[in-house]
Amino acid sequence: MDTATPAVTVALHDGASVIASSGQVDARRHGELLLPAVDRVLAEAGVKLDAVTGVVVGVGPGPYTGLRVGLVTAATFGSALAVPVHGICTLDGLAYAAGQEGGLEGPFAVATDARRKEVYWARYEDARTRTGDPSVDRPADIAEALAGLPVAGQGAVLYPEAFPDARGPEHVAAGALAALAAERLAAGQELPEPQPLYLRRPDAQVPKNYKVVTPK
């Protein structure tokens, strides 16, 4: 599952292929849409939740509120079912899909909407190989560094003046996360802990100075 972007996406993977999936784009309803999507995917596959042997969750980067919905839900499932919970960088999942579905061979970049007129982005040698850590920047500040490269994701679509060679997919799909995780696990690689990759402070902040109001 992944809730790091406006897409609320869930998939069931049997270790070889995706057997059911769901994806809805709504940046304000992650908490409302995620569990019904899980139910829908399980029903489509004809299995119960207790058949799940592991959970993979996108760790971002992404906005604080949406991202934590997926992470908390994944952790809850892991605890209730006594199964491992693995993290996958959301940008890695998008890059994998860009290679598998979009035909990008590399090098290329991936960019998602970070709000505040910024993008979360990373550069890739190919669909499975990220070069460097994910970052958050204004599109104009990285346009020169990414000049000539295709850029997959919603960030490229939103800022065509900075990323003229925008490619799909626009949003991450849980099926791509699961497939990438399955590949890495089969190869004996360790997956990251399911810890959030925020890159910056949340939009909502506790006020520093409170106005003191006392009764007369």
Buried (B, 14 or more C-beta within 10 A) or exposed (E): BBBBBBBBBBBBBBEEEBBBBBBBBEBEBBBEBBEEBBEBBBEEBEBEEEEBEBBBBBBBBBBBBBBBBBBBBBBEBBEEBEBEBBBBBBBBBBBBBBBBBBEBEBBBBBBBBBEEEBBBBBBBEBBBEBEEEBBBBBBEEBBEEBEEBBBBBBBBBBBEEBBEBBBBBBBBBBBBBBBBBBEBBEEEEEBEEBEBBBBEEEEEEEEEEEEEEEEE
